[in-house]
Amino acid sequence: MSPGIRYLNIIAEQQKSGAMVPKAIVWSDEDGQRVYQIQSAVYCSASKIPERRCSILRYLITVSGKRRNLFAEVRQDGSVRWYAEPSF
C-alpha cells in the first residue's frame, strides 16, 4: 500500500465499452458497514505512474451533495484498487 492512501471498497459498473463507472462507496469500520450512493461520476483524467507500475484514473464524484475526487489505480495485471482524496 502506498503511504497516505486508504483503499476503499467501491461498487462499480463495468460497461461493455470498457469504461468503469463508480456507483457506490462501501465504508466499513467498527460501527458496521454503510453504503454511500454516488449521485454523479465524471471521468476527468488518466496518468501513468511507472514507479508504481500502474495507471491512475481520476473521477469527480458527488456523494451526499459533496464533490470529491475518486481515483482508480489500474495495475498492470488488470486489477483495480480505488481510493479517495484524504478529506473524504
Backbone atoms as SQL, in Angstrom:
CREATE TABLE atoms (id INTEGER PRIMARY KEY, chain TEXT, resi INTEGER, resn TEXT, atom TEXT, x REAL, y REAL, z REAL);
INSERT INTO atoms VALUES
  (1, 'A', 1, 'MET', 'N', 0.846, -1.184, 0.000),
  (2, 'A', 1, 'MET', 'CA', 0.000, 0.000, 0.000),
  (3, 'A', 1, 'MET', 'C', 0.879, 1.232, 0.000),
  (4, 'A', 2, 'SER', 'N', 0.507, 2.206, -0.764),
  (5, 'A', 2, 'SER', 'CA', 1.262, 3.447, -0.839),
  (6, 'A', 2, 'SER', 'C', 1.022, 4.279, 0.410),
  (7, 'A', 3, 'PRO', 'N', 2.050, 5.023, 0.869),
  (8, 'A', 3, 'PRO', 'CA', 1.885, 5.831, 2.081),
  (9, 'A', 3, 'PRO', 'C', 0.785, 6.873, 1.920),
  (10, 'A', 4, 'GLY', 'N', -0.066, 7.006, 2.953),
  (11, 'A', 4, 'GLY', 'CA', -1.104, 8.019, 2.963),
  (12, 'A', 4, 'GLY', 'C', -2.363, 7.661, 2.188),
  (13, 'A', 5, 'ILE', 'N', -2.394, 6.475, 1.580),
  (14, 'A', 5, 'ILE', 'CA', -3.569, 6.082, 0.802),
  (15, 'A', 5, 'ILE', 'C', -4.371, 5.053, 1.583),
  (16, 'A', 6, 'ARG', 'N', -5.674, 5.301, 1.694),
  (17, 'A', 6, 'ARG', 'CA', -6.578, 4.318, 2.287),
  (18, 'A', 6, 'ARG', 'C', -7.481, 3.820, 1.168),
  (19, 'A', 7, 'TYR', 'N', -7.319, 2.568, 0.840),
  (20, 'A', 7, 'TYR', 'CA', -8.109, 1.990, -0.241),
  (21, 'A', 7, 'TYR', 'C', -9.542, 1.763, 0.215),
  (22, 'A', 8, 'LEU', 'N', -10.481, 1.870, -0.724),
  (23, 'A', 8, 'LEU', 'CA', -11.909, 1.799, -0.440),
  (24, 'A', 8, 'LEU', 'C', -12.554, 0.646, -1.192),
  (25, 'A', 9, 'ASN', 'N', -13.658, 0.171, -0.664),
  (26, 'A', 9, 'ASN', 'CA', -14.498, -0.780, -1.380),
  (27, 'A', 9, 'ASN', 'C', -15.490, 0.026, -2.212),
  (28, 'A', 10, 'ILE', 'N', -15.475, -0.199, -3.516),
  (29, 'A', 10, 'ILE', 'CA', -16.321, 0.540, -4.443),
  (30, 'A', 10, 'ILE', 'C', -17.169, -0.448, -5.236),
  (31, 'A', 11, 'ILE', 'N', -18.429, -0.112, -5.400),
  (32, 'A', 11, 'ILE', 'CA', -19.283, -0.843, -6.331),
  (33, 'A', 11, 'ILE', 'C', -19.234, -0.057, -7.635),
  (34, 'A', 12, 'ALA', 'N', -18.786, -0.722, -8.703),
  (35, 'A', 12, 'ALA', 'CA', -18.629, -0.040, -9.991),
  (36, 'A', 12, 'ALA', 'C', -19.295, -0.852, -11.090),
  (37, 'A', 13, 'GLU', 'N', -19.730, -0.152, -12.109),
  (38, 'A', 13, 'GLU', 'CA', -20.306, -0.789, -13.291),
  (39, 'A', 13, 'GLU', 'C', -19.216, -0.871, -14.352),
  (40, 'A', 14, 'GLN', 'N', -18.996, -2.059, -14.888),
  (41, 'A', 14, 'GLN', 'CA', -18.068, -2.234, -15.991),
  (42, 'A', 14, 'GLN', 'C', -18.902, -2.246, -17.266),
  (43, 'A', 15, 'GLN', 'N', -18.790, -1.201, -18.060),
  (44, 'A', 15, 'GLN', 'CA', -19.609, -1.095, -19.260),
  (45, 'A', 15, 'GLN', 'C', -18.981, -1.861, -20.419),
  (46, 'A', 16, 'LYS', 'N', -19.797, -2.267, -21.379),
  (47, 'A', 16, 'LYS', 'CA', -19.281, -3.048, -22.497),
  (48, 'A', 16, 'LYS', 'C', -18.275, -2.264, -23.330),
  (49, 'A', 17, 'SER', 'N', -18.303, -0.942, -23.230),
  (50, 'A', 17, 'SER', 'CA', -17.319, -0.107, -23.925),
  (51, 'A', 17, 'SER', 'C', -15.944, -0.186, -23.262),
  (52, 'A', 18, 'GLY', 'N', -15.910, -0.759, -22.053),
  (53, 'A', 18, 'GLY', 'CA', -14.662, -0.841, -21.299),
  (54, 'A', 18, 'GLY', 'C', -14.573, 0.194, -20.193),
  (55, 'A', 19, 'ALA', 'N', -15.483, 1.154, -20.207),
  (56, 'A', 19, 'ALA', 'CA', -15.470, 2.203, -19.181),
  (57, 'A', 19, 'ALA', 'C', -15.905, 1.639, -17.828),
  (58, 'A', 20, 'MET', 'N', -15.272, 2.131, -16.764),
  (59, 'A', 20, 'MET', 'CA', -15.668, 1.807, -15.399),
  (60, 'A', 20, 'MET', 'C', -16.398, 3.019, -14.837),
  (61, 'A', 21, 'VAL', 'N', -17.563, 2.778, -14.227),
  (62, 'A', 21, 'VAL', 'CA', -18.341, 3.869, -13.647),
  (63, 'A', 21, 'VAL', 'C', -18.601, 3.539, -12.178),
  (64, 'A', 22, 'PRO', 'N', -17.988, 4.302, -11.250),
  (65, 'A', 22, 'PRO', 'CA', -18.245, 4.043, -9.824),
  (66, 'A', 22, 'PRO', 'C', -19.682, 4.397, -9.462),
  (67, 'A', 23, 'LYS', 'N', -20.342, 3.503, -8.699),
  (68, 'A', 23, 'LYS', 'CA', -21.750, 3.688, -8.342),
  (69, 'A', 23, 'LYS', 'C', -21.973, 3.917, -6.849),
  (70, 'A', 24, 'ALA', 'N', -21.123, 3.315, -6.001),
  (71, 'A', 24, 'ALA', 'CA', -21.309, 3.448, -4.551),
  (72, 'A', 24, 'ALA', 'C', -20.003, 3.168, -3.825),
  (73, 'A', 25, 'ILE', 'N', -19.882, 3.761, -2.641),
  (74, 'A', 25, 'ILE', 'CA', -18.751, 3.516, -1.743),
  (75, 'A', 25, 'ILE', 'C', -19.278, 2.701, -0.576),
  (76, 'A', 26, 'VAL', 'N', -18.609, 1.597, -0.280),
  (77, 'A', 26, 'VAL', 'CA', -18.982, 0.757, 0.856),
  (78, 'A', 26, 'VAL', 'C', -17.945, 1.017, 1.941),
  (79, 'A', 27, 'TRP', 'N', -18.388, 1.652, 3.024),
  (80, 'A', 27, 'TRP', 'CA', -17.496, 2.068, 4.117),
  (81, 'A', 27, 'TRP', 'C', -17.684, 1.125, 5.291),
  (82, 'A', 28, 'SER', 'N', -16.613, 0.473, 5.710),
  (83, 'A', 28, 'SER', 'CA', -16.662, -0.442, 6.852),
  (84, 'A', 28, 'SER', 'C', -15.770, 0.081, 7.963),
  (85, 'A', 29, 'ASP', 'N', -16.294, 0.060, 9.185),
  (86, 'A', 29, 'ASP', 'CA', -15.497, 0.414, 10.359),
  (87, 'A', 29, 'ASP', 'C', -16.037, -0.354, 11.553),
  (88, 'A', 30, 'GLU', 'N', -15.606, 0.020, 12.758),
  (89, 'A', 30, 'GLU', 'CA', -16.030, -0.695, 13.961),
  (90, 'A', 30, 'GLU', 'C', -17.533, -0.583, 14.221),
  (91, 'A', 31, 'ASP', 'N', -18.195, 0.400, 13.616),
  (92, 'A', 31, 'ASP', 'CA', -19.641, 0.576, 13.789),
  (93, 'A', 31, 'ASP', 'C', -20.463, -0.202, 12.761),
  (94, 'A', 32, 'GLY', 'N', -19.794, -0.902, 11.869),
  (95, 'A', 32, 'GLY', 'CA', -20.506, -1.677, 10.854),
  (96, 'A', 32, 'GLY', 'C', -20.170, -1.211, 9.458),
  (97, 'A', 33, 'GLN', 'N', -21.117, -1.384, 8.581),
  (98, 'A', 33, 'GLN', 'CA', -20.918, -1.072, 7.172),
  (99, 'A', 33, 'GLN', 'C', -22.007, -0.126, 6.681),
  (100, 'A', 34, 'ARG', 'N', -21.592, 0.891, 5.927),
  (101, 'A', 34, 'ARG', 'CA', -22.528, 1.839, 5.335),
  (102, 'A', 34, 'ARG', 'C', -22.247, 1.926, 3.836),
  (103, 'A', 35, 'VAL', 'N', -23.304, 2.126, 3.071),
  (104, 'A', 35, 'VAL', 'CA', -23.165, 2.284, 1.627),
  (105, 'A', 35, 'VAL', 'C', -23.567, 3.701, 1.259),
  (106, 'A', 36, 'TYR', 'N', -22.678, 4.400, 0.591),
  (107, 'A', 36, 'TYR', 'CA', -22.935, 5.769, 0.143),
  (108, 'A', 36, 'TYR', 'C', -23.099, 5.749, -1.370),
  (109, 'A', 37, 'GLN', 'N', -24.276, 6.095, -1.844),
  (110, 'A', 37, 'GLN', 'CA', -24.539, 6.135, -3.285),
  (111, 'A', 37, 'GLN', 'C', -23.793, 7.319, -3.904),
  (112, 'A', 38, 'ILE', 'N', -23.224, 7.085, -5.056),
  (113, 'A', 38, 'ILE', 'CA', -22.569, 8.147, -5.814),
  (114, 'A', 38, 'ILE', 'C', -23.613, 8.725, -6.757),
  (115, 'A', 39, 'GLN', 'N', -23.999, 9.991, -6.512),
  (116, 'A', 39, 'GLN', 'CA', -25.051, 10.617, -7.315),
  (117, 'A', 39, 'GLN', 'C', -24.582, 10.907, -8.741),
  (118, 'A', 40, 'SER', 'N', -23.331, 11.306, -8.891),
  (119, 'A', 40, 'SER', 'CA', -22.789, 11.546, -10.230),
  (120, 'A', 40, 'SER', 'C', -21.301, 11.242, -10.218),
  (121, 'A', 41, 'ALA', 'N', -20.827, 10.785, -11.355),
  (122, 'A', 41, 'ALA', 'CA', -19.404, 10.482, -11.521),
  (123, 'A', 41, 'ALA', 'C', -18.988, 10.918, -12.915),
  (124, 'A', 42, 'VAL', 'N', -17.967, 11.752, -12.985),
  (125, 'A', 42, 'VAL', 'CA', -17.457, 12.243, -14.258),
  (126, 'A', 42, 'VAL', 'C', -15.998, 11.848, -14.363),
  (127, 'A', 43, 'TYR', 'N', -15.653, 11.126, -15.430),
  (128, 'A', 43, 'TYR', 'CA', -14.262, 10.761, -15.674),
  (129, 'A', 43, 'TYR', 'C', -13.500, 12.020, -16.054),
  (130, 'A', 44, 'CYS', 'N', -12.362, 12.263, -15.401),
  (131, 'A', 44, 'CYS', 'CA', -11.632, 13.510, -15.633),
  (132, 'A', 44, 'CYS', 'C', -10.297, 13.327, -16.339),
  (133, 'A', 45, 'SER', 'N', -9.462, 12.386, -15.855),
  (134, 'A', 45, 'SER', 'CA', -8.125, 12.286, -16.426),
  (135, 'A', 45, 'SER', 'C', -7.490, 10.935, -16.112),
  (136, 'A', 46, 'ALA', 'N', -6.392, 10.671, -16.814),
  (137, 'A', 46, 'ALA', 'CA', -5.613, 9.459, -16.574),
  (138, 'A', 46, 'ALA', 'C', -4.132, 9.822, -16.600),
  (139, 'A', 47, 'SER', 'N', -3.365, 9.108, -15.800),
  (140, 'A', 47, 'SER', 'CA', -1.915, 9.306, -15.826),
  (141, 'A', 47, 'SER', 'C', -1.243, 7.987, -15.482),
  (142, 'A', 48, 'LYS', 'N', -0.029, 7.809, -16.007),
  (143, 'A', 48, 'LYS', 'CA', 0.743, 6.602, -15.712),
  (144, 'A', 48, 'LYS', 'C', 1.745, 6.915, -14.616),
  (145, 'A', 49, 'ILE', 'N', 1.912, 5.959, -13.686),
  (146, 'A', 49, 'ILE', 'CA', 2.871, 6.093, -12.599),
  (147, 'A', 49, 'ILE', 'C', 3.858, 4.928, -12.743),
  (148, 'A', 50, 'PRO', 'N', 4.953, 5.109, -13.499),
  (149, 'A', 50, 'PRO', 'CA', 5.861, 3.993, -13.771),
  (150, 'A', 50, 'PRO', 'C', 6.442, 3.349, -12.516),
  (151, 'A', 51, 'GLU', 'N', 6.799, 4.147, -11.517),
  (152, 'A', 51, 'GLU', 'CA', 7.410, 3.586, -10.309),
  (153, 'A', 51, 'GLU', 'C', 6.432, 2.715, -9.513),
  (154, 'A', 52, 'ARG', 'N', 5.127, 2.937, -9.673),
  (155, 'A', 52, 'ARG', 'CA', 4.116, 2.100, -9.007),
  (156, 'A', 52, 'ARG', 'C', 3.541, 1.053, -9.955),
  (157, 'A', 53, 'ARG', 'N', 3.994, 1.077, -11.229),
  (158, 'A', 53, 'ARG', 'CA', 3.538, 0.122, -12.245),
  (159, 'A', 53, 'ARG', 'C', 2.020, 0.113, -12.390),
  (160, 'A', 54, 'CYS', 'N', 1.461, 1.307, -12.529),
  (161, 'A', 54, 'CYS', 'CA', 0.009, 1.403, -12.666),
  (162, 'A', 54, 'CYS', 'C', -0.370, 2.687, -13.391),
  (163, 'A', 55, 'SER', 'N', -1.629, 2.762, -13.737),
  (164, 'A', 55, 'SER', 'CA', -2.225, 3.987, -14.260),
  (165, 'A', 55, 'SER', 'C', -3.254, 4.450, -13.241),
  (166, 'A', 56, 'ILE', 'N', -3.439, 5.748, -13.144),
  (167, 'A', 56, 'ILE', 'CA', -4.409, 6.320, -12.214),
  (168, 'A', 56, 'ILE', 'C', -5.492, 7.027, -13.037),
  (169, 'A', 57, 'LEU', 'N', -6.732, 6.639, -12.786),
  (170, 'A', 57, 'LEU', 'CA', -7.870, 7.304, -13.408),
  (171, 'A', 57, 'LEU', 'C', -8.527, 8.176, -12.347),
  (172, 'A', 58, 'ARG', 'N', -8.806, 9.423, -12.692),
  (173, 'A', 58, 'ARG', 'CA', -9.429, 10.333, -11.724),
  (174, 'A', 58, 'ARG', 'C', -10.861, 10.620, -12.143),
  (175, 'A', 59, 'TYR', 'N', -11.757, 10.534, -11.159),
  (176, 'A', 59, 'TYR', 'CA', -13.173, 10.831, -11.349),
  (177, 'A', 59, 'TYR', 'C', -13.563, 11.940, -10.381),
  (178, 'A', 60, 'LEU', 'N', -14.435, 12.811, -10.814),
  (179, 'A', 60, 'LEU', 'CA', -15.052, 13.788, -9.925),
  (180, 'A', 60, 'LEU', 'C', -16.426, 13.219, -9.589),
  (181, 'A', 61, 'ILE', 'N', -16.643, 12.926, -8.298),
  (182, 'A', 61, 'ILE', 'CA', -17.901, 12.304, -7.883),
  (183, 'A', 61, 'ILE', 'C', -18.666, 13.232, -6.941),
  (184, 'A', 62, 'THR', 'N', -19.947, 12.984, -6.829),
  (185, 'A', 62, 'THR', 'CA', -20.792, 13.672, -5.862),
  (186, 'A', 62, 'THR', 'C', -21.415, 12.628, -4.960),
  (187, 'A', 63, 'VAL', 'N', -21.156, 12.757, -3.643),
  (188, 'A', 63, 'VAL', 'CA', -21.705, 11.861, -2.627),
  (189, 'A', 63, 'VAL', 'C', -22.301, 12.725, -1.532),
  (190, 'A', 64, 'SER', 'N', -23.552, 12.485, -1.197),
  (191, 'A', 64, 'SER', 'CA', -24.260, 13.268, -0.170),
  (192, 'A', 64, 'SER', 'C', -24.160, 14.768, -0.442),
  (193, 'A', 65, 'GLY', 'N', -24.218, 15.144, -1.720),
  (194, 'A', 65, 'GLY', 'CA', -24.188, 16.545, -2.106),
  (195, 'A', 65, 'GLY', 'C', -22.809, 17.185, -2.113),
  (196, 'A', 66, 'LYS', 'N', -21.754, 16.425, -1.807),
  (197, 'A', 66, 'LYS', 'CA', -20.393, 16.970, -1.777),
  (198, 'A', 66, 'LYS', 'C', -19.565, 16.385, -2.904),
  (199, 'A', 67, 'ARG', 'N', -18.765, 17.246, -3.534),
  (200, 'A', 67, 'ARG', 'CA', -17.885, 16.809, -4.618),
  (201, 'A', 67, 'ARG', 'C', -16.533, 16.378, -4.063),
  (202, 'A', 68, 'ARG', 'N', -16.049, 15.273, -4.598),
  (203, 'A', 68, 'ARG', 'CA', -14.764, 14.719, -4.177),
  (204, 'A', 68, 'ARG', 'C', -14.062, 14.107, -5.383),
  (205, 'A', 69, 'ASN', 'N', -12.758, 13.987, -5.292),
  (206, 'A', 69, 'ASN', 'CA', -12.000, 13.239, -6.285),
  (207, 'A', 69, 'ASN', 'C', -11.907, 11.791, -5.842),
  (208, 'A', 70, 'LEU', 'N', -12.159, 10.885, -6.767),
  (209, 'A', 70, 'LEU', 'CA', -12.035, 9.451, -6.539),
  (210, 'A', 70, 'LEU', 'C', -11.070, 8.925, -7.582),
  (211, 'A', 71, 'PHE', 'N', -10.159, 8.049, -7.160),
  (212, 'A', 71, 'PHE', 'CA', -9.119, 7.553, -8.043),
  (213, 'A', 71, 'PHE', 'C', -9.204, 6.039, -8.184),
  (214, 'A', 72, 'ALA', 'N', -9.002, 5.560, -9.400),
  (215, 'A', 72, 'ALA', 'CA', -8.904, 4.130, -9.673),
  (216, 'A', 72, 'ALA', 'C', -7.462, 3.843, -10.051),
  (217, 'A', 73, 'GLU', 'N', -6.825, 2.977, -9.290),
  (218, 'A', 73, 'GLU', 'CA', -5.448, 2.563, -9.557),
  (219, 'A', 73, 'GLU', 'C', -5.521, 1.267, -10.359),
  (220, 'A', 74, 'VAL', 'N', -5.211, 1.348, -11.642),
  (221, 'A', 74, 'VAL', 'CA', -5.297, 0.191, -12.532),
  (222, 'A', 74, 'VAL', 'C', -3.892, -0.376, -12.686),
  (223, 'A', 75, 'ARG', 'N', -3.707, -1.587, -12.170),
  (224, 'A', 75, 'ARG', 'CA', -2.387, -2.215, -12.176),
  (225, 'A', 75, 'ARG', 'C', -2.152, -2.970, -13.482),
  (226, 'A', 76, 'GLN', 'N', -0.900, -3.308, -13.737),
  (227, 'A', 76, 'GLN', 'CA', -0.532, -3.992, -14.978),
  (228, 'A', 76, 'GLN', 'C', -1.255, -5.318, -15.157),
  (229, 'A', 77, 'ASP', 'N', -1.598, -5.992, -14.060),
  (230, 'A', 77, 'ASP', 'CA', -2.290, -7.282, -14.162),
  (231, 'A', 77, 'ASP', 'C', -3.794, -7.116, -14.385),
  (232, 'A', 78, 'GLY', 'N', -4.278, -5.865, -14.494),
  (233, 'A', 78, 'GLY', 'CA', -5.687, -5.595, -14.739),
  (234, 'A', 78, 'GLY', 'C', -6.516, -5.382, -13.487),
  (235, 'A', 79, 'SER', 'N', -5.944, -5.624, -12.306),
  (236, 'A', 79, 'SER', 'CA', -6.687, -5.395, -11.074),
  (237, 'A', 79, 'SER', 'C', -6.843, -3.887, -10.832),
  (238, 'A', 80, 'VAL', 'N', -7.896, -3.550, -10.106),
  (239, 'A', 80, 'VAL', 'CA', -8.207, -2.138, -9.844),
  (240, 'A', 80, 'VAL', 'C', -8.394, -1.951, -8.347),
  (241, 'A', 81, 'ARG', 'N', -7.756, -0.914, -7.802),
  (242, 'A', 81, 'ARG', 'CA', -7.974, -0.511, -6.406),
  (243, 'A', 81, 'ARG', 'C', -8.402, 0.948, -6.428),
  (244, 'A', 82, 'TRP', 'N', -9.346, 1.274, -5.543),
  (245, 'A', 82, 'TRP', 'CA', -9.919, 2.620, -5.504),
  (246, 'A', 82, 'TRP', 'C', -9.515, 3.340, -4.220),
  (247, 'A', 83, 'TYR', 'N', -9.312, 4.650, -4.327),
  (248, 'A', 83, 'TYR', 'CA', -9.089, 5.491, -3.154),
  (249, 'A', 83, 'TYR', 'C', -9.602, 6.894, -3.425),
  (250, 'A', 84, 'ALA', 'N', -9.883, 7.627, -2.363),
  (251, 'A', 84, 'ALA', 'CA', -10.401, 8.993, -2.484),
  (252, 'A', 84, 'ALA', 'C', -9.375, 9.976, -1.963),
  (253, 'A', 85, 'GLU', 'N', -9.616, 11.244, -2.245),
  (254, 'A', 85, 'GLU', 'CA', -8.755, 12.264, -1.682),
  (255, 'A', 85, 'GLU', 'C', -8.848, 12.175, -0.153),
  (256, 'A', 86, 'PRO', 'N', -7.787, 12.551, 0.550),
  (257, 'A', 86, 'PRO', 'CA', -7.735, 12.353, 2.014),
  (258, 'A', 86, 'PRO', 'C', -8.892, 12.961, 2.799),
  (259, 'A', 87, 'SER', 'N', -9.545, 13.997, 2.307),
  (260, 'A', 87, 'SER', 'CA', -10.607, 14.639, 3.079),
  (261, 'A', 87, 'SER', 'C', -11.923, 13.890, 3.025),
  (262, 'A', 88, 'PHE', 'N', -11.982, 12.729, 2.365),
  (263, 'A', 88, 'PHE', 'CA', -13.238, 12.007, 2.218),
  (264, 'A', 88, 'PHE', 'C', -13.712, 11.489, 3.534);
